[in-house]
Amino acid sequence: MPTPERTTNAEIVAAGRDLLEETGLAGLTMQSVAQRVGVRAPSLYKRVRDRDALVEEVAAATVADLTGRLEASDRSLEGLARAYRAFAHDRPEGFRLMFGRNAPQEPLDRAGLMIVRSAGELAGEEHALDAARLVTAWVTGFVQMELAGSFRLGGDVDAAFDYGLATLRRGMGV
């Protein structure tokens, strides 16, 4: 008679994503995930090859979450940027993980294409990719500085974000 399943891949990945946010990448271990889902660490190896595979699955779920949020936005330049920023605030460690070697390329490309389309509507098709890179680099830099507490001179950071988006929009010719 087969052993009853005590956990699922979805539970393992969800626990991994939560642990990542609570403890950072260093705290995302097979042991910590096993404890979180209520099994012994060796049991996880039936579902996840090793820690690297665990981190890859957590990264994939993180990118899927971001992509879903972007798809649920109104897909305007501002809507995409705000969804991206909100995601980073909700899942800062996951946001950082997306820039590592473990991030899956295909879903990131799908998310990127939404930004290319939106930027192309503003800058024209011939400049769509360049405009998307400009927007992505600015928003990513802004958010990374914000998460790091680097805006220490005062002022309204939300207003600064809106100002940056409006300036980007004007710079793209709209």
C-alpha positions as CSV (number, residue, x, y, z in Angstrom):
1,M,0.0,0.0,0.0
2,P,1.5,3.4,-1.0
3,T,2.4,5.9,1.6
4,P,-0.2,8.7,1.9
5,E,1.0,12.1,0.6
6,R,1.7,14.5,3.4
7,T,2.5,17.5,1.3
8,T,2.2,18.8,-2.3
9,N,4.5,20.7,-4.6
10,A,2.2,23.7,-4.3
11,E,2.5,23.6,-0.5
12,I,6.2,23.3,-0.6
13,V,6.6,26.2,-3.0
14,A,4.2,28.4,-1.0
15,A,6.1,27.6,2.2
16,G,9.3,28.4,0.4
17,R,8.0,31.8,-0.9
18,D,6.8,32.7,2.6
19,L,10.1,31.6,4.2
20,L,12.0,33.6,1.6
21,E,10.2,36.7,2.6
22,E,10.6,36.0,6.4
23,T,14.3,34.9,6.4
24,G,15.8,35.9,3.1
25,L,17.5,33.5,0.6
26,A,19.9,32.1,3.2
27,G,16.9,31.0,5.3
28,L,15.3,29.1,2.5
29,T,16.5,25.6,3.3
30,M,15.1,22.2,2.8
31,Q,14.9,21.8,6.6
32,S,13.0,25.1,7.1
33,V,10.5,24.2,4.3
34,A,10.1,20.7,5.7
35,Q,9.3,22.1,9.1
36,R,6.8,24.6,7.6
37,V,4.9,21.9,5.7
38,G,5.0,19.4,8.6
39,V,7.3,16.7,7.2
40,R,10.9,15.6,7.7
41,A,13.5,17.1,5.4
42,P,14.3,13.8,3.6
43,S,10.6,13.6,2.6
44,L,11.0,16.7,0.5
45,Y,13.5,15.0,-1.7
46,K,10.6,12.9,-3.1
47,R,9.2,16.2,-4.6
48,V,12.2,18.5,-4.9
49,R,15.6,17.4,-6.1
50,D,17.7,19.7,-3.9
51,R,17.9,23.2,-2.6
52,D,18.8,24.7,-6.0
53,A,15.7,23.1,-7.5
54,L,13.7,24.5,-4.5
55,V,15.0,28.0,-5.2
56,E,14.2,27.6,-8.9
57,E,10.6,26.6,-8.1
58,V,10.2,29.5,-5.7
59,A,11.6,31.9,-8.4
60,A,9.2,30.5,-11.0
61,A,6.2,30.9,-8.7
62,T,7.4,34.4,-7.9
63,V,7.7,35.4,-11.5
64,A,4.3,33.8,-12.2
65,D,2.8,36.0,-9.4
66,L,4.4,39.1,-10.9
67,T,3.2,38.2,-14.4
68,G,-0.4,37.6,-13.1
69,R,-0.4,41.0,-11.4
70,L,0.9,42.7,-14.6
71,E,-1.8,41.0,-16.7
72,A,-4.4,42.0,-14.2
73,S,-3.4,45.7,-14.5
74,D,-4.9,48.0,-17.1
75,R,-1.6,47.4,-19.0
76,S,-0.9,51.1,-19.4
77,L,2.6,52.2,-18.7
78,E,1.5,53.6,-15.4
79,G,-0.6,50.6,-14.5
80,L,2.3,48.2,-15.3
81,A,4.8,50.3,-13.3
82,R,2.5,50.5,-10.3
83,A,1.7,46.8,-10.4
84,Y,5.5,46.1,-10.5
85,R,6.2,48.4,-7.6
86,A,3.3,47.0,-5.5
87,F,4.6,43.5,-6.2
88,A,8.1,44.5,-5.0
89,H,6.6,46.0,-1.8
90,D,4.5,42.9,-1.2
91,R,7.4,40.4,-2.0
92,P,10.7,42.3,-1.6
93,E,12.8,39.1,-1.3
94,G,11.0,37.5,-4.2
95,F,11.6,40.7,-6.2
96,R,15.3,40.5,-5.5
97,L,15.3,36.8,-6.4
98,M,14.0,37.6,-9.9
99,F,17.3,39.2,-10.7
100,G,19.3,36.0,-9.8
101,R,20.3,33.1,-11.9
102,N,17.4,31.1,-10.7
103,A,14.7,33.2,-12.4
104,P,12.9,31.5,-15.3
105,Q,13.4,33.3,-18.5
106,E,10.2,32.5,-20.4
107,P,7.7,34.0,-17.9
108,L,10.0,37.0,-17.4
109,D,10.0,37.5,-21.2
110,R,6.2,37.3,-21.2
111,A,6.1,40.0,-18.5
112,G,8.6,42.1,-20.5
113,L,6.6,41.9,-23.7
114,M,3.6,43.6,-21.9
115,I,5.9,46.5,-21.1
116,V,7.3,46.5,-24.7
117,R,3.7,46.8,-26.0
118,S,2.8,49.5,-23.6
119,A,6.0,51.5,-24.3
120,G,5.5,51.0,-28.0
121,E,2.1,52.6,-27.9
122,L,3.8,55.7,-26.5
123,A,7.2,55.8,-28.2
124,G,6.2,54.1,-31.5
125,E,7.0,50.6,-32.6
126,E,10.5,51.4,-33.8
127,H,11.5,52.5,-30.3
128,A,9.3,50.1,-28.3
129,L,12.1,47.9,-27.0
130,D,14.3,50.9,-26.1
131,A,11.5,52.6,-24.4
132,A,10.6,49.4,-22.5
133,R,14.2,49.1,-21.3
134,L,14.2,52.7,-20.1
135,V,11.0,52.2,-18.2
136,T,12.0,48.9,-16.7
137,A,15.4,50.2,-15.7
138,W,14.0,53.3,-14.1
139,V,11.2,51.6,-12.2
140,T,13.5,48.8,-11.0
141,G,16.1,51.2,-9.9
142,F,13.6,53.4,-8.1
143,V,12.0,50.4,-6.4
144,Q,15.4,48.9,-5.3
145,M,16.4,52.2,-3.8
146,E,13.1,52.5,-2.1
147,L,13.3,49.0,-0.6
148,A,16.8,49.8,0.6
149,G,15.7,52.9,2.4
150,S,17.9,55.1,0.1
151,F,15.5,58.0,-0.2
152,R,16.5,59.7,3.0
153,L,16.2,63.4,2.0
154,G,12.5,63.5,2.8
155,G,9.7,64.4,0.5
156,D,6.9,62.2,-0.8
157,V,8.3,59.1,-2.4
158,D,4.9,58.2,-4.0
159,A,4.8,61.7,-5.5
160,A,8.3,61.3,-6.8
161,F,7.3,57.9,-8.4
162,D,4.3,59.6,-10.1
163,Y,6.6,62.5,-11.2
164,G,9.1,60.0,-12.7
165,L,6.3,58.1,-14.6
166,A,4.9,61.4,-16.0
167,T,8.4,62.5,-17.0
168,L,9.0,59.2,-18.8
169,R,5.7,59.5,-20.6
170,R,6.5,63.0,-21.8
171,G,10.0,61.9,-22.8
172,M,8.5,59.2,-25.0
173,G,6.6,61.9,-26.9
174,V,3.2,61.8,-25.3
